[in-house]
Amino acid sequence: MIPLHDDNPTELTPVVTITSVAACVLVFLYQISLPVGPDKTFVFQYGAIPALVFGQAGLPETDVAIPAYATLITSMFLHGGWMHLIGNMLYLWVFGNNIEDVMGHTKYALFYLLCGVLAALSHAVTDPSSTVPMVGASGAISGVLGAYVLLFPRARVLVLIPGLGLTKVAAGIVLGMWFVMQLFSGGMSIGDAGGGVAFFAHIGGFLAGMALIGLFKRPNVPFFGASDRGRWED
C-alpha cells in the first residue's frame, strides 16, 4: 500500500517537515550532479558506515570530512536514487506534519534527528564491521510512523494498492502492515553483508518513535485519539 494522504487536520504549518523534505531533495540533486568518483566519495564521507562509527575501520585521511559519529545525522539527508528519495519523502509528507503539530517545531526537529540516530545505530549493531555506507531518511521517518500509530491509529489514510486502485484504510492497519513487513524482511536479510535495504534501521526507528512520543508530545494530546483534533484544548 502506497500512502498518498490522510484525513488528519493540523493547526501548525509543518515548517520542519517542509525543511527536511527540501534539504533531502537539494542534497540529492547535489549528489547526482557530481561526476563518477567524487559521487562515491561523497557517500562514503557523509553516509553512516558501521565500521567507522564503532572505530573498527577508517577512511583514507584525504577522504575524511567529518567525525564518524556525525555521519549518523548527515546520512539522513543522502539517498541512493530517485525512487529511494521519492518513497521516503512521500511517507514524511503524509505523516510528518501531524507529529510536528503535536510537538511543536523545536521538539519535532529533535525527535526526528534522535529517531534517525537510534535507527542508524540499530542497523549498525547488526553488523558493526560493515564498511557499506547507510544513507536515507527512512530511519528517522520510521520514528515518525511509530509515533503516528500510537497517536492516530484511527485516522483514515488514502492509499494506492497496485492493481486494485485507491481506497481509504485506517492508519493503524497501514502502518501495522508496514512494520510487519520490516520485521519479516529484516529477518530474511540477516547474514546479507552486501548492502541493500537497512530493515533494522526501520525497525529501530519505529520502536524509538513509539518509545519517545510520550516524552515529546504535548500533554493534552491523547494516545489512540480520534483524527479530529479540532476538539482538543491547549
matplotlib code that plots the C-alpha trace (Angstrom):
import matplotlib.pyplot as plt

x = [0.0, 1.3, 0.0, -1.0, -2.9, -4.5, -7.7, -5.9, -6.1, -3.2, -3.0, 0.6, 2.4, 4.9, 8.0, 10.4, 8.8, 8.9, 12.5, 13.5, 12.0, 13.7, 17.1, 16.9, 15.9, 18.7, 21.3, 20.2, 20.4, 23.9, 24.8, 23.7, 25.5, 28.8, 30.9, 31.7, 34.3, 33.5, 29.9, 31.1, 33.5, 30.7, 28.6, 31.5, 32.2, 28.7, 27.0, 26.9, 29.4, 29.1, 32.8, 33.7, 31.1, 32.4, 36.0, 36.8, 37.9, 38.8, 38.7, 41.8, 42.8, 42.1, 38.5, 37.6, 35.2, 33.5, 33.8, 32.3, 29.6, 28.4, 27.5, 24.7, 23.0, 24.3, 23.4, 19.7, 19.9, 21.5, 19.6, 20.6, 18.3, 15.2, 12.8, 14.5, 14.1, 10.5, 9.3, 10.9, 9.6, 6.1, 5.9, 7.4, 5.0, 1.9, 2.7, 5.2, 3.0, 0.7, 3.6, 5.2, 1.8, 1.5, 5.1, 5.9, 8.7, 11.7, 10.7, 9.8, 13.2, 14.9, 12.6, 13.2, 17.0, 17.1, 15.0, 17.3, 20.4, 18.8, 17.7, 21.2, 22.7, 20.1, 21.3, 25.0, 24.9, 23.6, 27.0, 29.4, 32.3, 30.4, 32.0, 28.9, 27.5, 23.9, 22.0, 18.5, 15.9, 13.8, 15.1, 14.0, 10.8, 10.2, 10.3, 7.5, 5.5, 5.9, 4.7, 1.8, 0.4, 0.2, -1.5, -3.7, -4.4, -8.0, -7.1, -8.1, -5.3, -5.9, -3.6, -2.9, -2.9, -1.2, -3.7, -6.7, -6.7, -7.4, -9.0, -9.1, -7.6, -7.1, -3.6, -3.2, -3.6, -1.4, 1.5, 1.0, 1.3, 4.4, 6.1, 5.3, 6.9, 10.0, 10.3, 9.9, 12.3, 14.8, 14.7, 15.3, 18.2, 20.2, 23.6, 23.4, 26.6, 26.3, 24.2, 20.6, 17.7, 18.6, 15.5, 16.8, 17.1, 13.4, 12.6, 14.8, 13.4, 9.8, 10.3, 12.3, 9.4, 6.9, 9.1, 9.8, 6.5, 5.2, 8.1, 7.8, 4.1, 2.1, 0.5, -3.0, -2.6, -4.1, -2.8, -5.1, -7.0, -9.5, -8.2, -10.3, -8.0, -10.0, -11.8, -8.7, -7.9, -4.4]
y = [0.0, 3.4, 6.2, 9.4, 11.5, 11.3, 12.9, 14.2, 18.0, 20.1, 23.6, 24.4, 24.9, 22.0, 24.1, 21.4, 18.7, 21.0, 22.0, 18.3, 17.4, 20.4, 19.6, 15.9, 17.0, 19.6, 17.2, 14.5, 17.0, 17.8, 14.1, 13.4, 16.5, 15.0, 13.2, 9.5, 9.1, 12.2, 11.0, 7.8, 9.7, 12.0, 9.0, 7.5, 10.8, 11.5, 8.1, 6.2, 3.3, 0.9, 0.1, 3.8, 4.6, 1.8, 2.5, -0.8, 0.9, 4.3, 6.2, 7.5, 10.7, 12.7, 11.4, 12.3, 15.3, 15.0, 12.8, 9.3, 9.9, 13.0, 10.8, 9.3, 12.7, 13.6, 10.1, 11.0, 13.6, 11.4, 8.9, 6.1, 7.0, 8.8, 6.1, 5.9, 9.7, 9.9, 7.0, 8.5, 12.0, 10.7, 9.0, 12.0, 14.4, 12.3, 11.5, 14.1, 17.1, 15.6, 14.6, 18.1, 19.5, 17.7, 18.5, 21.9, 22.7, 22.5, 19.3, 17.7, 18.5, 17.0, 13.9, 13.4, 13.6, 11.4, 8.7, 8.9, 8.4, 5.5, 3.9, 4.1, 2.6, -0.2, -1.1, -0.6, -3.0, -5.9, -5.8, -3.4, -4.4, -3.5, -0.9, -0.4, 3.2, 3.6, 6.5, 7.7, 9.4, 6.2, 5.5, 9.0, 8.7, 5.3, 7.1, 9.4, 6.4, 4.7, 7.9, 8.3, 4.7, 5.4, 8.7, 8.4, 4.7, 5.5, 8.3, 7.3, 7.2, 7.3, 4.5, 3.3, -0.5, -1.6, -3.5, -2.5, 1.3, 3.9, 3.2, 4.5, 2.4, 3.1, 4.3, 1.5, -1.1, 0.7, 1.2, -2.1, -3.9, -1.8, -2.7, -6.4, -6.3, -4.7, -7.4, -10.2, -8.6, -7.8, -11.5, -12.6, -10.2, -11.5, -12.5, -10.4, -8.3, -7.0, -3.9, -3.3, -2.0, -1.3, -3.0, -3.0, 0.8, 0.9, -1.4, 0.5, 3.9, 2.7, 1.4, 4.5, 6.7, 4.6, 4.8, 8.6, 10.0, 10.2, 12.5, 14.8, 15.2, 18.0, 16.7, 17.3, 15.1, 11.6, 8.3, 6.4, 9.6, 10.5, 12.1, 15.2, 17.2, 20.4, 19.4, 19.3, 22.1, 23.7]
z = [0.0, -1.0, 1.3, -0.5, 2.0, 5.5, 6.8, 9.9, 10.1, 11.5, 13.1, 12.6, 9.3, 9.2, 8.9, 10.0, 7.8, 4.7, 5.5, 5.9, 2.5, 0.9, 2.4, 1.2, -2.3, -2.5, -1.2, -3.6, -6.5, -5.5, -5.2, -8.8, -10.1, -9.0, -11.6, -11.2, -8.4, -6.3, -6.0, -4.4, -2.1, -1.0, 0.1, 2.0, 3.6, 4.8, 4.9, 8.2, 7.9, 10.9, 11.0, 11.1, 13.8, 16.0, 15.3, 13.5, 10.3, 8.9, 5.7, 4.0, 5.6, 2.4, 2.4, 6.0, 6.1, 9.5, 12.6, 12.1, 14.8, 12.9, 9.9, 11.9, 11.2, 7.8, 6.4, 6.9, 4.1, 1.5, -0.8, -3.1, -6.0, -7.2, -6.0, -2.6, -2.3, -3.5, -1.3, 1.8, 1.1, 0.4, 3.8, 5.6, 3.9, 4.7, 8.3, 9.5, 9.6, 12.3, 14.5, 14.2, 15.0, 18.4, 19.4, 18.0, 15.7, 18.0, 19.8, 16.5, 15.0, 18.0, 17.9, 14.2, 14.5, 17.6, 16.0, 12.9, 15.1, 17.0, 13.8, 12.3, 15.4, 15.3, 11.8, 12.7, 15.6, 13.4, 11.6, 13.3, 11.0, 7.8, 5.5, 3.5, 3.9, 5.1, 3.6, 3.7, 5.9, 6.4, 9.9, 11.1, 9.2, 10.8, 14.1, 12.9, 11.8, 15.2, 16.9, 14.5, 15.0, 18.8, 18.4, 15.4, 14.6, 13.5, 11.1, 7.6, 5.0, 1.3, -0.2, -3.7, -3.9, -7.1, -9.3, -7.1, -7.1, -4.4, -1.1, 2.5, 5.3, 9.0, 9.8, 12.3, 9.6, 7.1, 9.5, 11.3, 8.0, 7.1, 10.4, 10.0, 6.5, 8.0, 10.7, 8.1, 5.6, 8.4, 9.5, 5.9, 5.4, 8.4, 7.1, 4.0, 4.1, 0.6, 1.3, 0.3, 2.4, 6.1, 7.5, 11.1, 10.8, 10.0, 12.9, 15.4, 14.2, 14.5, 18.1, 19.0, 17.9, 19.9, 23.0, 22.7, 21.7, 25.3, 26.2, 23.2, 22.5, 24.2, 27.5, 26.3, 23.2, 24.0, 22.8, 20.4, 19.7, 17.0, 13.9, 14.5, 16.8, 16.5, 19.7, 21.8, 24.1, 24.8]

ax = plt.figure().add_subplot(projection="3d")
ax.plot(x, y, z, "-o")
ax.set_aspect("equal")
plt.show()
